[in-house]
Amino acid sequence: MIGLPKRNPRSLFLLAKFEVVLIGPIGSGKSTIAALLSKRLGLPRRSIDEVRWKYYDEIGYDLDVARHKHNQDGFWGLYHYWKSFEAYAVKRLLEDFRDCIFDLGGGNSVYEDDGLFEQVRELLAPYAHVILLMPSPDPEESMRILNARVDYEVDSHREVNEHFVWHHSNYDLAKLIVYTKDKTPEETCEEIVNWLRRGG
């Protein structure tokens, strides 16, 4: 891939389709960095959180079933009910949009079921710029940082986010891991742009 010219990085996108996919746990900075990259690269931002319920409904998301799962097994029960819908939402988001910055939700890149994980891995395989945002190479330190950033409604939300940090999915899907500890969002954005300029 052609390197990004220093003064005009968007010129690359005149030559070929170009997407950046941001993944990571809750509170890792995906939305903030997506907005900065969108402005810097002149590409629209597409957040899965803005469209996921529409996609869920396409394959029969049932609010009554969701409530039952939550009442029976707590947030973890609801979380597991969501997984097949989350994988489908990734598929539909990638089908509907091109040439943009994708901001996936914390759960959209973590799958306990091997079949769902393989589906999402195949969907993301053609995308050269799948970037995992993580506070630190040390998962325990990452959790301390995320816990200080995120106001969890219940303990199970924190537990799910810890699961996102430790699970293999994010690490296996990423083409680049950017550790954000002690960096401003602008510095993280610059690190990503420099990686893209070098050919990603």
Buried (B, 14 or more C-beta within 10 A) or exposed (E): EEEBEEEEBEEBBEEEEBBBBBBBBBBBBBBBBBBBBBEBBEBEBBBBBEBBEEBBEEEEBEEEEBEBBBEEBBBBBBBEBBBBBBBBBBBBBBEEBEEBBBBBBBBBBBBEEEEBBEBBBEBBEEBBBBBBBBBBEEBEBBBEBBBEEBEBEEEBBBBBBBBBBBBEBBEEBBBBBBBBEEBEEEEBBBBBBEBBBEEB
